[in-house]
Amino acid sequence: MNAIGVITLTTDFGLSDPYVGTMKGVILSIHPEAVVVDISHQIKAGSILHAAGVIQEAYPFFPKGTVHVGVIDPGVGGQRRPILLMTEDHFFVGPDNGLFWPLVRPHQPPKIIHLTETKYFLPRLSYTFHGRDIFAPVAAHLCRGVDPSKMGQIITDPVPLHRPRPREKGNILVGEVVRVDHFGNLVTNIGQENLARFLGSARPSIKVKNLMIEGLRKTYASVPAGEPLALIGSSNYLEIAVNLGRASDRLQSDTEEIIGTKVEVAKT
């Protein structure tokens, strides 16, 4: 597999500082023909779990040979390794902190390279901005056709990521909110298949803090404006939403507190 010249960026940098633009400048200085696509720069600061989910959801919709750069890197400058992970169809460049762990298990055995060949980095490395000094230039060199095997040594012990899984407690399926999206929708870790297996032919009753919702809907507009609903979202996970409103506001908590909130689904 060869890189095709498309590079995605996912970071927790936000857009008010020059960091994202600087990474793009590095990429284009090395490979001016690169196509650079932003997935998100609004990842919760330091949240590897949030970023891992966003990358996992987005990457399948990119063409084969895309290079995905992830920079959620609270351990920058420390002992964590910079890595390149290769699946059958895509490249992933970033820190070895669990960020790409969801891609390891479905693609066993993965090929993971510890990036050590400094000639593919910028000449001067900072301790605090490896997105600019290591990950961006490595991605650009991949798109120029550099053989990944020349960038370092293969490793077989990537850092795992603990991902909360839904669990059954009697007649209740217990999950949690893992992300609050731009619209205030509560994205849970309860997948469509997991929910269908648990419910069978039963109807769900869903509780999230002070919100109680009966049944599943197919669209946001299937309830009156301002009313809450539950549905399987585009990511194939259970979502709690409010038609023309924000479900997150109904919980009377800020986004930081909502993530990790318990979601209970009962059979009715």
N, C-alpha and C positions, 0 to 999 in steps of 0.2 A: 504494500500500500504506500502511495506517495501523497504528500500534502498537496492540496490543490490551490493554495493561496488565500483561503478564507480563514480568518482568525476571529474567534469570539473572545469577549472580555466579560468577566464577572468579578466584581469587587465589592468591598464595603467602603469605598472611598467617598461616595457621594459625588456631587458635581460642582461644589462651590470652590474646590481647590484645584490646582493644576495637575494633580496626579494622573488622572485618566488621560488627559491630553498629552502629558509627557510620555506615557507608555505608547500611545499611538505614534508620537513623533519618532520614538526609537524604532518601532516596527517599520515605519515608512522610510526611515533613513537607510535601513538595511535592505528592505524589499519594497520599493516604491509602488509596485503593482499589487500589493496585498489589498484584500478587501477586509476591512475591520468592522465587526458588528458588535454592538453593545447588547448583551443579554440583560444585565442589571448592574447598577452601581449603588443601589439602595439596600443592599444586604444589611441586616442588623449588624452593627459593629462587632466584629470578632466572632460572629455566629457561624461556625463551621457547619453545623447541622442545617441551618437555613440555606446557606449557599449550596451545600451538597444536594439538597432537594431541588433547588432552582436549576442547577446544571443538569441534574438527572432528567428533569421534566423537559428542558429545552433542547438538549443536544440531538435527540433522534430526528429532529425536523431540519437539520442541516445536512448538506451533501457529504457523501463519503470523502474522507481525506481532509475534513475540517480540523483545524487546531483550536482547541478550547483552552484558554488561559484563565485560571482561577486564582485570585489573590485575596484570600481571607486568611491572614497570616499573623495571628497574635504572637507566634514564636519566632518572628523574623529576627535574624541575627544570632539565634541560639543554636542548639544542636540539631534541630529538625532538618531533614534533607530536602533539597530541591529535586523534584522528580519529573519524569516524563512517563506517562502511562499510555499504552497503546492497546486498543481493542481491535476487533476485526476491521472496523471502519473509521475510527476516529483517533485523534491524538489529544491528550490532556496534559497540560503543563502547569505546575504549581507546587505548593509545599506538601510534604509528606506528613500531614496532620489529620488524616481521615477525610479530607475534602473529596477525594475521588473513590472512597471506599464503596459507595453504592454501585460503582461500575466494576469493581473487582469480582464480586461473587457471580454476577450473570455472565462474566466473560472469562471464567477460569479455563486454562491457566493464563493470566494476563502477562504481558511483557512490560516490566517496569524498569526504568533506567534511572539510577542515581546520577544526576547531572553534576559532573565533576570537571569536564573539559572546559577550562576557563577561556579558551579562545573564542567560544561562542557566547561569552558574557560581554558586558561592557568593560572597558579597560580598568575603570576604577569602581570598586564595589563599596556601596554604603552598607552600614549595619541595619538600616531601617527601611530600605526601599528596594527589595529584591524583585518586585514587580517590574520596575524600570530596568534594573541592572542585570537580572538573570532571566526572568520568565519572558519578558517581551522580546529580547534579542534571540533567545532560544527558539521561540515561535517563528520569528522572522526567518531564521536560518533554516528551520525545517521547511518552510514554504519555498525557500530557494533551492531545496533539493538535497540538503545535507543528510547523510545517512545517520539515523538516530543512534546506531551502534557506536558511532564515533564520539558521542556526547558523554559517555560514561559507562559504568558497569551495571549489569543486570542485577536486581535485587529481588528477593522473594518474601520479604517480611514487611510489607507496607503497614503503616499505622492504621489500626481499625477505628471505626466510628460507632459509638453506641447510638442506635436509633430506637426510640421507644416503639414498641409494637402493641397493637390492641390485644386485649386478653378477655376471655370470657369468665364471668363470675356468676354462676348459676344461670339465670334467665336474662342476664345483662351483658352486653358487649361494651367494654370500657376502653376508650381511646383518649386522645388529647389533641388540642389545637397545636399545630406545628408552625403555622404561618398565618399572618393577617395580611391580606393583599391590599392593593391600592384602594379598592372599593369598600374596604371594611369587612369583606367576607372572611369567615373563619375556616381555614383549610385544615382538615384533620388528618390523622394518620390511618384512618379507617378506609381501606381500599374497597372498590366496588365488588370485587370477587369475594373478599373477606366478609363484607356485609351481606351479600346474597347468600353465601353459605350459612351464615349465622341465622338469617331470618327465615329461609325457606319460603313458605307461602304466607308467613305472618306479616303484619303491618308494624312498622317501627314507631316507637315513641321515644323522642330524642330530648335529652336534657343537657343544657350547658349553663351552669350557674342558675340565673333567674329566668332563663329562656326555656320554655317547653314547646316542642313542636311535634305534631302528629303527622305521620306519613312522609312520603318523599314526593317531590315535584320534579318535573322535567325542565322547567324554565323559571327564570326569576319573575316573569310577568304572570305566572299562573296564580298568584295571590294578589289582593289589592295593594296599592301603594302604601308603604309603611308597615306592611305585615311581614313577620318573619317566616322563613321556609327552610327546608333542607333539601338538598339535591346532590347528585353526583356531578361534580364539576368537570371541566375540560381535562383536568389532570387525572381523572378517574378515581378521585377520592371524595369522600363525603365532605360537603361544605354546608356551613350555616350562613344564611344571608338574610337581608331585608330588601324587599323590592323597593327600589328608588330610595334606599337608606343604607345605613351602616350597622351591620350586626355587632361590630366591635363596640359601638357606642351604647348598645343595649346592656352590655355587661358592666358598665360603669367602672371600667378599669382602662388604664392605658395599654398600648400594644405590648410593652415589655412584660406586663403582668399577665396578659391574656395568653401568651405563648406558654404552653404547658398546662393550661386549664383542662380539667377532666371533662370528657364527653361520654355520656351514658346512653346506650341504645337498648331499649327494652322491647321484647316481643309483645304485641297486643293483638 
